[in-house]
Amino acid sequence: MIFVSAEILEQLTGKRRPSAQARWLSLRGYKFERRADGTIALRMEELDAHTISKPVGVAKKRWSVDLSQFGKAQ
């Protein structure tokens, strides 16, 4: 497991104290852990999940109901 460094965490949150970083992360829905010394352990995968966007041009396929068979008399 790779964790975000303290410097990157400070840049991301704009906060220096772990308690302030935890509040910032919690308000934005990040999942993280607190170490025994109070510092924040944020996994790189969690950061990527919140910051990396989908490639341009990749649209989410929407599900639709096919109603063409309804209403036909047999």
PDB file of N, CA, C and O in Angstrom:
ATOM      1  N   MET A   1       0.832  -1.180   0.000  1.00  0.00           N
ATOM      2  CA  MET A   1       0.000   0.000   0.000  1.00  0.00           C
ATOM      3  C   MET A   1       0.879   1.246   0.000  1.00  0.00           C
ATOM      4  O   MET A   1       1.861   1.348   0.735  1.00  0.00           O
ATOM      5  N   ILE A   2       0.495   2.161  -0.832  1.00  0.00           N
ATOM      6  CA  ILE A   2       1.240   3.421  -0.914  1.00  0.00           C
ATOM      7  C   ILE A   2       0.368   4.514  -0.303  1.00  0.00           C
ATOM      8  O   ILE A   2      -0.809   4.658  -0.631  1.00  0.00           O
ATOM      9  N   PHE A   3       0.981   5.273   0.589  1.00  0.00           N
ATOM     10  CA  PHE A   3       0.274   6.371   1.244  1.00  0.00           C
ATOM     11  C   PHE A   3       0.780   7.706   0.721  1.00  0.00           C
ATOM     12  O   PHE A   3       1.929   7.824   0.294  1.00  0.00           O
ATOM     13  N   VAL A   4      -0.073   8.693   0.759  1.00  0.00           N
ATOM     14  CA  VAL A   4       0.264  10.056   0.350  1.00  0.00           C
ATOM     15  C   VAL A   4       1.230  10.633   1.380  1.00  0.00           C
ATOM     16  O   VAL A   4       1.052  10.436   2.582  1.00  0.00           O
ATOM     17  N   SER A   5       2.240  11.337   0.914  1.00  0.00           N
ATOM     18  CA  SER A   5       3.218  11.931   1.831  1.00  0.00           C
ATOM     19  C   SER A   5       2.593  13.104   2.585  1.00  0.00           C
ATOM     20  O   SER A   5       1.569  13.651   2.177  1.00  0.00           O
ATOM     21  N   ALA A   6       3.223  13.469   3.675  1.00  0.00           N
ATOM     22  CA  ALA A   6       2.738  14.590   4.493  1.00  0.00           C
ATOM     23  C   ALA A   6       2.736  15.891   3.693  1.00  0.00           C
ATOM     24  O   ALA A   6       1.858  16.733   3.880  1.00  0.00           O
ATOM     25  N   GLU A   7       3.712  16.058   2.807  1.00  0.00           N
ATOM     26  CA  GLU A   7       3.793  17.273   1.997  1.00  0.00           C
ATOM     27  C   GLU A   7       2.636  17.353   0.997  1.00  0.00           C
ATOM     28  O   GLU A   7       2.035  18.411   0.812  1.00  0.00           O
ATOM     29  N   ILE A   8       2.335  16.229   0.362  1.00  0.00           N
ATOM     30  CA  ILE A   8       1.231  16.221  -0.604  1.00  0.00           C
ATOM     31  C   ILE A   8      -0.098  16.429   0.111  1.00  0.00           C
ATOM     32  O   ILE A   8      -0.973  17.136  -0.388  1.00  0.00           O
ATOM     33  N   LEU A   9      -0.245  15.817   1.273  1.00  0.00           N
ATOM     34  CA  LEU A   9      -1.471  15.987   2.054  1.00  0.00           C
ATOM     35  C   LEU A   9      -1.667  17.444   2.450  1.00  0.00           C
ATOM     36  O   LEU A   9      -2.787  17.955   2.433  1.00  0.00           O
ATOM     37  N   GLU A  10      -0.578  18.105   2.803  1.00  0.00           N
ATOM     38  CA  GLU A  10      -0.658  19.529   3.162  1.00  0.00           C
ATOM     39  C   GLU A  10      -1.008  20.379   1.944  1.00  0.00           C
ATOM     40  O   GLU A  10      -1.780  21.332   2.059  1.00  0.00           O
ATOM     41  N   GLN A  11      -0.454  20.048   0.783  1.00  0.00           N
ATOM     42  CA  GLN A  11      -0.785  20.782  -0.439  1.00  0.00           C
ATOM     43  C   GLN A  11      -2.241  20.570  -0.834  1.00  0.00           C
ATOM     44  O   GLN A  11      -2.923  21.509  -1.243  1.00  0.00           O
ATOM     45  N   LEU A  12      -2.711  19.338  -0.712  1.00  0.00           N
ATOM     46  CA  LEU A  12      -4.084  19.004  -1.079  1.00  0.00           C
ATOM     47  C   LEU A  12      -5.089  19.750  -0.218  1.00  0.00           C
ATOM     48  O   LEU A  12      -6.031  20.355  -0.731  1.00  0.00           O
ATOM     49  N   THR A  13      -4.885  19.706   1.087  1.00  0.00           N
ATOM     50  CA  THR A  13      -5.861  20.282   2.011  1.00  0.00           C
ATOM     51  C   THR A  13      -5.638  21.766   2.279  1.00  0.00           C
ATOM     52  O   THR A  13      -6.576  22.487   2.621  1.00  0.00           O
ATOM     53  N   GLY A  14      -4.410  22.217   2.126  1.00  0.00           N
ATOM     54  CA  GLY A  14      -4.086  23.593   2.496  1.00  0.00           C
ATOM     55  C   GLY A  14      -3.980  23.755   4.001  1.00  0.00           C
ATOM     56  O   GLY A  14      -3.948  24.875   4.510  1.00  0.00           O
ATOM     57  N   LYS A  15      -3.927  22.637   4.714  1.00  0.00           N
ATOM     58  CA  LYS A  15      -3.884  22.635   6.180  1.00  0.00           C
ATOM     59  C   LYS A  15      -2.609  21.960   6.654  1.00  0.00           C
ATOM     60  O   LYS A  15      -2.103  21.041   6.011  1.00  0.00           O
ATOM     61  N   ARG A  16      -2.097  22.422   7.778  1.00  0.00           N
ATOM     62  CA  ARG A  16      -0.869  21.864   8.324  1.00  0.00           C
ATOM     63  C   ARG A  16      -1.145  20.877   9.455  1.00  0.00           C
ATOM     64  O   ARG A  16      -0.476  19.848   9.553  1.00  0.00           O
ATOM     65  N   ARG A  17      -2.114  21.174  10.303  1.00  0.00           N
ATOM     66  CA  ARG A  17      -2.414  20.306  11.450  1.00  0.00           C
ATOM     67  C   ARG A  17      -3.238  19.098  11.022  1.00  0.00           C
ATOM     68  O   ARG A  17      -4.164  19.234  10.223  1.00  0.00           O
ATOM     69  N   PRO A  18      -2.915  17.927  11.540  1.00  0.00           N
ATOM     70  CA  PRO A  18      -3.665  16.712  11.185  1.00  0.00           C
ATOM     71  C   PRO A  18      -5.162  16.804  11.492  1.00  0.00           C
ATOM     72  O   PRO A  18      -5.973  16.257  10.743  1.00  0.00           O
ATOM     73  N   SER A  19      -5.539  17.476  12.564  1.00  0.00           N
ATOM     74  CA  SER A  19      -6.966  17.594  12.884  1.00  0.00           C
ATOM     75  C   SER A  19      -7.695  18.407  11.818  1.00  0.00           C
ATOM     76  O   SER A  19      -8.824  18.082  11.450  1.00  0.00           O
ATOM     77  N   ALA A  20      -7.055  19.454  11.328  1.00  0.00           N
ATOM     78  CA  ALA A  20      -7.655  20.272  10.272  1.00  0.00           C
ATOM     79  C   ALA A  20      -7.690  19.506   8.952  1.00  0.00           C
ATOM     80  O   ALA A  20      -8.649  19.617   8.189  1.00  0.00           O
ATOM     81  N   GLN A  21      -6.645  18.735   8.688  1.00  0.00           N
ATOM     82  CA  GLN A  21      -6.617  17.908   7.477  1.00  0.00           C
ATOM     83  C   GLN A  21      -7.741  16.874   7.523  1.00  0.00           C
ATOM     84  O   GLN A  21      -8.404  16.630   6.515  1.00  0.00           O
ATOM     85  N   ALA A  22      -7.954  16.272   8.685  1.00  0.00           N
ATOM     86  CA  ALA A  22      -9.007  15.262   8.846  1.00  0.00           C
ATOM     87  C   ALA A  22     -10.382  15.872   8.589  1.00  0.00           C
ATOM     88  O   ALA A  22     -11.215  15.254   7.926  1.00  0.00           O
ATOM     89  N   ARG A  23     -10.631  17.071   9.101  1.00  0.00           N
ATOM     90  CA  ARG A  23     -11.909  17.742   8.852  1.00  0.00           C
ATOM     91  C   ARG A  23     -12.107  18.006   7.365  1.00  0.00           C
ATOM     92  O   ARG A  23     -13.183  17.758   6.822  1.00  0.00           O
ATOM     93  N   TRP A  24     -11.077  18.505   6.718  1.00  0.00           N
ATOM     94  CA  TRP A  24     -11.130  18.819   5.296  1.00  0.00           C
ATOM     95  C   TRP A  24     -11.434  17.559   4.487  1.00  0.00           C
ATOM     96  O   TRP A  24     -12.299  17.573   3.612  1.00  0.00           O
ATOM     97  N   LEU A  25     -10.730  16.483   4.779  1.00  0.00           N
ATOM     98  CA  LEU A  25     -10.922  15.224   4.058  1.00  0.00           C
ATOM     99  C   LEU A  25     -12.316  14.645   4.306  1.00  0.00           C
ATOM    100  O   LEU A  25     -12.968  14.166   3.379  1.00  0.00           O
ATOM    101  N   SER A  26     -12.763  14.693   5.554  1.00  0.00           N
ATOM    102  CA  SER A  26     -14.083  14.148   5.905  1.00  0.00           C
ATOM    103  C   SER A  26     -15.201  14.883   5.185  1.00  0.00           C
ATOM    104  O   SER A  26     -16.138  14.258   4.688  1.00  0.00           O
ATOM    105  N   LEU A  27     -15.111  16.194   5.128  1.00  0.00           N
ATOM    106  CA  LEU A  27     -16.146  16.994   4.467  1.00  0.00           C
ATOM    107  C   LEU A  27     -16.248  16.696   2.981  1.00  0.00           C
ATOM    108  O   LEU A  27     -17.294  16.919   2.372  1.00  0.00           O
ATOM    109  N   ARG A  28     -15.174  16.197   2.398  1.00  0.00           N
ATOM    110  CA  ARG A  28     -15.153  15.915   0.961  1.00  0.00           C
ATOM    111  C   ARG A  28     -15.304  14.426   0.637  1.00  0.00           C
ATOM    112  O   ARG A  28     -15.204  14.023  -0.522  1.00  0.00           O
ATOM    113  N   GLY A  29     -15.544  13.624   1.661  1.00  0.00           N
ATOM    114  CA  GLY A  29     -15.835  12.210   1.443  1.00  0.00           C
ATOM    115  C   GLY A  29     -14.645  11.297   1.274  1.00  0.00           C
ATOM    116  O   GLY A  29     -14.804  10.167   0.811  1.00  0.00           O
ATOM    117  N   TYR A  30     -13.463  11.744   1.630  1.00  0.00           N
ATOM    118  CA  TYR A  30     -12.275  10.888   1.551  1.00  0.00           C
ATOM    119  C   TYR A  30     -12.290   9.872   2.688  1.00  0.00           C
ATOM    120  O   TYR A  30     -12.719  10.184   3.799  1.00  0.00           O
ATOM    121  N   LYS A  31     -11.827   8.667   2.412  1.00  0.00           N
ATOM    122  CA  LYS A  31     -11.668   7.645   3.450  1.00  0.00           C
ATOM    123  C   LYS A  31     -10.198   7.627   3.843  1.00  0.00           C
ATOM    124  O   LYS A  31      -9.321   7.494   2.989  1.00  0.00           O
ATOM    125  N   PHE A  32      -9.934   7.761   5.130  1.00  0.00           N
ATOM    126  CA  PHE A  32      -8.559   7.813   5.618  1.00  0.00           C
ATOM    127  C   PHE A  32      -8.506   7.217   7.011  1.00  0.00           C
ATOM    128  O   PHE A  32      -9.538   6.944   7.623  1.00  0.00           O
ATOM    129  N   GLU A  33      -7.303   7.020   7.500  1.00  0.00           N
ATOM    130  CA  GLU A  33      -7.097   6.502   8.844  1.00  0.00           C
ATOM    131  C   GLU A  33      -6.204   7.469   9.611  1.00  0.00           C
ATOM    132  O   GLU A  33      -5.429   8.231   9.032  1.00  0.00           O
ATOM    133  N   ARG A  34      -6.337   7.412  10.922  1.00  0.00           N
ATOM    134  CA  ARG A  34      -5.446   8.199  11.775  1.00  0.00           C
ATOM    135  C   ARG A  34      -4.419   7.264  12.383  1.00  0.00           C
ATOM    136  O   ARG A  34      -4.760   6.199  12.898  1.00  0.00           O
ATOM    137  N   ARG A  35      -3.179   7.664  12.321  1.00  0.00           N
ATOM    138  CA  ARG A  35      -2.107   6.873  12.920  1.00  0.00           C
ATOM    139  C   ARG A  35      -2.085   7.124  14.428  1.00  0.00           C
ATOM    140  O   ARG A  35      -2.751   8.031  14.927  1.00  0.00           O
ATOM    141  N   ALA A  36      -1.316   6.313  15.137  1.00  0.00           N
ATOM    142  CA  ALA A  36      -1.218   6.437  16.599  1.00  0.00           C
ATOM    143  C   ALA A  36      -0.715   7.818  17.023  1.00  0.00           C
ATOM    144  O   ALA A  36      -1.079   8.310  18.091  1.00  0.00           O
ATOM    145  N   ASP A  37       0.117   8.440  16.192  1.00  0.00           N
ATOM    146  CA  ASP A  37       0.646   9.769  16.542  1.00  0.00           C
ATOM    147  C   ASP A  37      -0.286  10.905  16.108  1.00  0.00           C
ATOM    148  O   ASP A  37       0.039  12.077  16.293  1.00  0.00           O
ATOM    149  N   GLY A  38      -1.453  10.559  15.528  1.00  0.00           N
ATOM    150  CA  GLY A  38      -2.435  11.570  15.149  1.00  0.00           C
ATOM    151  C   GLY A  38      -2.356  12.020  13.705  1.00  0.00           C
ATOM    152  O   GLY A  38      -3.251  12.718  13.229  1.00  0.00           O
ATOM    153  N   THR A  39      -1.308  11.636  13.000  1.00  0.00           N
ATOM    154  CA  THR A  39      -1.192  12.041  11.601  1.00  0.00           C
ATOM    155  C   THR A  39      -2.169  11.249  10.739  1.00  0.00           C
ATOM    156  O   THR A  39      -2.717  10.232  11.163  1.00  0.00           O
ATOM    157  N   ILE A  40      -2.369  11.734   9.538  1.00  0.00           N
ATOM    158  CA  ILE A  40      -3.342  11.153   8.620  1.00  0.00           C
ATOM    159  C   ILE A  40      -2.655  10.171   7.676  1.00  0.00           C
ATOM    160  O   ILE A  40      -1.588  10.454   7.131  1.00  0.00           O
ATOM    161  N   ALA A  41      -3.289   9.014   7.494  1.00  0.00           N
ATOM    162  CA  ALA A  41      -2.821   8.015   6.531  1.00  0.00           C
ATOM    163  C   ALA A  41      -3.867   7.948   5.415  1.00  0.00           C
ATOM    164  O   ALA A  41      -4.924   7.338   5.575  1.00  0.00           O
ATOM    165  N   LEU A  42      -3.556   8.581   4.288  1.00  0.00           N
ATOM    166  CA  LEU A  42      -4.448   8.610   3.134  1.00  0.00           C
ATOM    167  C   LEU A  42      -3.813   7.770   2.033  1.00  0.00           C
ATOM    168  O   LEU A  42      -2.693   8.044   1.602  1.00  0.00           O
ATOM    169  N   ARG A  43      -4.527   6.757   1.586  1.00  0.00           N
ATOM    170  CA  ARG A  43      -3.995   5.881   0.542  1.00  0.00           C
ATOM    171  C   ARG A  43      -4.009   6.602  -0.797  1.00  0.00           C
ATOM    172  O   ARG A  43      -4.913   7.386  -1.085  1.00  0.00           O
ATOM    173  N   MET A  44      -3.001   6.329  -1.607  1.00  0.00           N
ATOM    174  CA  MET A  44      -2.888   6.934  -2.927  1.00  0.00           C
ATOM    175  C   MET A  44      -4.088   6.566  -3.793  1.00  0.00           C
ATOM    176  O   MET A  44      -4.550   7.390  -4.582  1.00  0.00           O
ATOM    177  N   GLU A  45      -4.602   5.340  -3.660  1.00  0.00           N
ATOM    178  CA  GLU A  45      -5.769   4.918  -4.437  1.00  0.00           C
ATOM    179  C   GLU A  45      -6.991   5.780  -4.106  1.00  0.00           C
ATOM    180  O   GLU A  45      -7.784   6.106  -4.989  1.00  0.00           O
ATOM    181  N   GLU A  46      -7.135   6.144  -2.836  1.00  0.00           N
ATOM    182  CA  GLU A  46      -8.260   6.983  -2.421  1.00  0.00           C
ATOM    183  C   GLU A  46      -8.116   8.384  -3.020  1.00  0.00           C
ATOM    184  O   GLU A  46      -9.098   8.968  -3.479  1.00  0.00           O
ATOM    185  N   LEU A  47      -6.914   8.911  -3.014  1.00  0.00           N
ATOM    186  CA  LEU A  47      -6.677  10.223  -3.614  1.00  0.00           C
ATOM    187  C   LEU A  47      -6.978  10.168  -5.107  1.00  0.00           C
ATOM    188  O   LEU A  47      -7.628  11.066  -5.642  1.00  0.00           O
ATOM    189  N   ASP A  48      -6.509   9.120  -5.783  1.00  0.00           N
ATOM    190  CA  ASP A  48      -6.751   8.975  -7.216  1.00  0.00           C
ATOM    191  C   ASP A  48      -8.241   8.872  -7.523  1.00  0.00           C
ATOM    192  O   ASP A  48      -8.711   9.424  -8.518  1.00  0.00           O
ATOM    193  N   ALA A  49      -8.974   8.178  -6.685  1.00  0.00           N
ATOM    194  CA  ALA A  49     -10.413   8.009  -6.908  1.00  0.00           C
ATOM    195  C   ALA A  49     -11.148   9.350  -6.885  1.00  0.00           C
ATOM    196  O   ALA A  49     -12.184   9.501  -7.532  1.00  0.00           O
ATOM    197  N   HIS A  50     -10.621  10.309  -6.153  1.00  0.00           N
ATOM    198  CA  HIS A  50     -11.268  11.620  -6.045  1.00  0.00           C
ATOM    199  C   HIS A  50     -10.711  12.648  -7.021  1.00  0.00           C
ATOM    200  O   HIS A  50     -11.357  13.661  -7.289  1.00  0.00           O
ATOM    201  N   THR A  51      -9.527  12.399  -7.550  1.00  0.00           N
ATOM    202  CA  THR A  51      -8.889  13.444  -8.348  1.00  0.00           C
ATOM    203  C   THR A  51      -8.709  13.103  -9.817  1.00  0.00           C
ATOM    204  O   THR A  51      -8.620  14.009 -10.645  1.00  0.00           O
ATOM    205  N   ILE A  52      -8.653  11.831 -10.164  1.00  0.00           N
ATOM    206  CA  ILE A  52      -8.431  11.468 -11.563  1.00  0.00           C
ATOM    207  C   ILE A  52      -9.783  11.357 -12.256  1.00  0.00           C
ATOM    208  O   ILE A  52     -10.681  10.655 -11.790  1.00  0.00           O
ATOM    209  N   SER A  53      -9.907  12.054 -13.364  1.00  0.00           N
ATOM    210  CA  SER A  53     -11.169  12.024 -14.093  1.00  0.00           C
ATOM    211  C   SER A  53     -11.093  11.008 -15.228  1.00  0.00           C
ATOM    212  O   SER A  53     -10.019  10.520 -15.578  1.00  0.00           O
ATOM    213  N   LYS A  54     -12.253  10.704 -15.789  1.00  0.00           N
ATOM    214  CA  LYS A  54     -12.320   9.782 -16.914  1.00  0.00           C
ATOM    215  C   LYS A  54     -11.747  10.454 -18.146  1.00  0.00           C
ATOM    216  O   LYS A  54     -11.802  11.679 -18.263  1.00  0.00           O
ATOM    217  N   PRO A  55     -11.196   9.673 -19.071  1.00  0.00           N
ATOM    218  CA  PRO A  55     -10.687  10.267 -20.314  1.00  0.00           C
ATOM    219  C   PRO A  55     -11.806  10.981 -21.082  1.00  0.00           C
ATOM    220  O   PRO A  55     -12.972  10.592 -21.006  1.00  0.00           O
ATOM    221  N   VAL A  56     -11.440  12.004 -21.803  1.00  0.00           N
ATOM    222  CA  VAL A  56     -12.405  12.782 -22.574  1.00  0.00           C
ATOM    223  C   VAL A  56     -12.988  11.884 -23.667  1.00  0.00           C
ATOM    224  O   VAL A  56     -12.265  11.114 -24.300  1.00  0.00           O
ATOM    225  N   GLY A  57     -14.283  11.990 -23.875  1.00  0.00           N
ATOM    226  CA  GLY A  57     -14.932  11.216 -24.918  1.00  0.00           C
ATOM    227  C   GLY A  57     -15.515   9.898 -24.443  1.00  0.00           C
ATOM    228  O   GLY A  57     -16.188   9.214 -25.214  1.00  0.00           O
ATOM    229  N   VAL A  58     -15.276   9.525 -23.200  1.00  0.00           N
ATOM    230  CA  VAL A  58     -15.833   8.294 -22.662  1.00  0.00           C
ATOM    231  C   VAL A  58     -17.116   8.658 -21.935  1.00  0.00           C
ATOM    232  O   VAL A  58     -17.092   9.252 -20.857  1.00  0.00           O
ATOM    233  N   ALA A  59     -18.222   8.294 -22.536  1.00  0.00           N
ATOM    234  CA  ALA A  59     -19.519   8.614 -21.942  1.00  0.00           C
ATOM    235  C   ALA A  59     -20.061   7.399 -21.216  1.00  0.00           C
ATOM    236  O   ALA A  59     -19.836   6.261 -21.627  1.00  0.00           O
ATOM    237  N   LYS A  60     -20.763   7.646 -20.154  1.00  0.00           N
ATOM    238  CA  LYS A  60     -21.385   6.571 -19.398  1.00  0.00           C
ATOM    239  C   LYS A  60     -22.624   6.114 -20.158  1.00  0.00           C
ATOM    240  O   LYS A  60     -23.476   6.925 -20.522  1.00  0.00           O
ATOM    241  N   LYS A  61     -22.716   4.802 -20.394  1.00  0.00           N
ATOM    242  CA  LYS A  61     -23.858   4.270 -21.119  1.00  0.00           C
ATOM    243  C   LYS A  61     -25.078   4.287 -20.205  1.00  0.00           C
ATOM    244  O   LYS A  61     -25.042   3.783 -19.082  1.00  0.00           O
ATOM    245  N   ARG A  62     -26.140   4.867 -20.701  1.00  0.00           N
ATOM    246  CA  ARG A  62     -27.371   4.965 -19.919  1.00  0.00           C
ATOM    247  C   ARG A  62     -28.274   3.794 -20.254  1.00  0.00           C
ATOM    248  O   ARG A  62     -28.374   3.391 -21.413  1.00  0.00           O
ATOM    249  N   TRP A  63     -28.912   3.262 -19.271  1.00  0.00           N
ATOM    250  CA  TRP A  63     -29.831   2.149 -19.438  1.00  0.00           C
ATOM    251  C   TRP A  63     -31.181   2.704 -19.820  1.00  0.00           C
ATOM    252  O   TRP A  63     -31.633   3.697 -19.250  1.00  0.00           O
ATOM    253  N   SER A  64     -31.831   2.071 -20.782  1.00  0.00           N
ATOM    254  CA  SER A  64     -33.174   2.491 -21.167  1.00  0.00           C
ATOM    255  C   SER A  64     -34.053   1.259 -21.359  1.00  0.00           C
ATOM    256  O   SER A  64     -33.567   0.172 -21.672  1.00  0.00           O
ATOM    257  N   VAL A  65     -35.317   1.445 -21.170  1.00  0.00           N
ATOM    258  CA  VAL A  65     -36.289   0.366 -21.289  1.00  0.00           C
ATOM    259  C   VAL A  65     -36.789   0.309 -22.724  1.00  0.00           C
ATOM    260  O   VAL A  65     -37.111   1.341 -23.313  1.00  0.00           O
ATOM    261  N   ASP A  66     -36.854  -0.889 -23.287  1.00  0.00           N
ATOM    262  CA  ASP A  66     -37.385  -1.080 -24.628  1.00  0.00           C
ATOM    263  C   ASP A  66     -38.884  -1.329 -24.521  1.00  0.00           C
ATOM    264  O   ASP A  66     -39.311  -2.404 -24.100  1.00  0.00           O
ATOM    265  N   LEU A  67     -39.670  -0.351 -24.896  1.00  0.00           N
ATOM    266  CA  LEU A  67     -41.125  -0.447 -24.805  1.00  0.00           C
ATOM    267  C   LEU A  67     -41.762  -0.775 -26.147  1.00  0.00           C
ATOM    268  O   LEU A  67     -42.983  -0.684 -26.283  1.00  0.00           O
ATOM    269  N   SER A  68     -40.981  -1.146 -27.123  1.00  0.00           N
ATOM    270  CA  SER A  68     -41.513  -1.370 -28.471  1.00  0.00           C
ATOM    271  C   SER A  68     -42.489  -2.533 -28.531  1.00  0.00           C
ATOM    272  O   SER A  68     -43.347  -2.546 -29.413  1.00  0.00           O
ATOM    273  N   GLN A  69     -42.401  -3.500 -27.645  1.00  0.00           N
ATOM    274  CA  GLN A  69     -43.298  -4.659 -27.661  1.00  0.00           C
ATOM    275  C   GLN A  69     -44.622  -4.393 -26.980  1.00  0.00           C
ATOM    276  O   GLN A  69     -45.568  -5.160 -27.155  1.00  0.00           O
ATOM    277  N   PHE A  70     -44.711  -3.352 -26.226  1.00  0.00           N
ATOM    278  CA  PHE A  70     -45.958  -3.025 -25.538  1.00  0.00           C
ATOM    279  C   PHE A  70     -46.881  -2.258 -26.489  1.00  0.00           C
ATOM    280  O   PHE A  70     -46.430  -1.452 -27.303  1.00  0.00           O
ATOM    281  N   GLY A  71     -48.162  -2.526 -26.367  1.00  0.00           N
ATOM    282  CA  GLY A  71     -49.124  -1.802 -27.163  1.00  0.00           C
ATOM    283  C   GLY A  71     -49.427  -2.437 -28.507  1.00  0.00           C
ATOM    284  O   GLY A  71     -50.315  -1.970 -29.220  1.00  0.00           O
ATOM    285  N   LYS A  72     -48.702  -3.499 -28.872  1.00  0.00           N
ATOM    286  CA  LYS A  72     -48.984  -4.187 -30.138  1.00  0.00           C
ATOM    287  C   LYS A  72     -50.077  -5.221 -29.911  1.00  0.00           C
ATOM    288  O   LYS A  72     -50.012  -6.003 -28.963  1.00  0.00           O
ATOM    289  N   ALA A  73     -51.065  -5.222 -30.768  1.00  0.00           N
ATOM    290  CA  ALA A  73     -52.150  -6.203 -30.663  1.00  0.00           C
ATOM    291  C   ALA A  73     -51.681  -7.528 -31.259  1.00  0.00           C
ATOM    292  O   ALA A  73     -50.987  -7.557 -32.275  1.00  0.00           O
ATOM    293  N   GLN A  74     -52.067  -8.607 -30.618  1.00  0.00           N
ATOM    294  CA  GLN A  74     -51.643  -9.926 -31.122  1.00  0.00           C
ATOM    295  C   GLN A  74     -52.769 -10.665 -31.741  1.00  0.00           C
ATOM    296  O   GLN A  74     -52.586 -11.786 -32.214  1.00  0.00           O
TER     297      GLN A  74
END
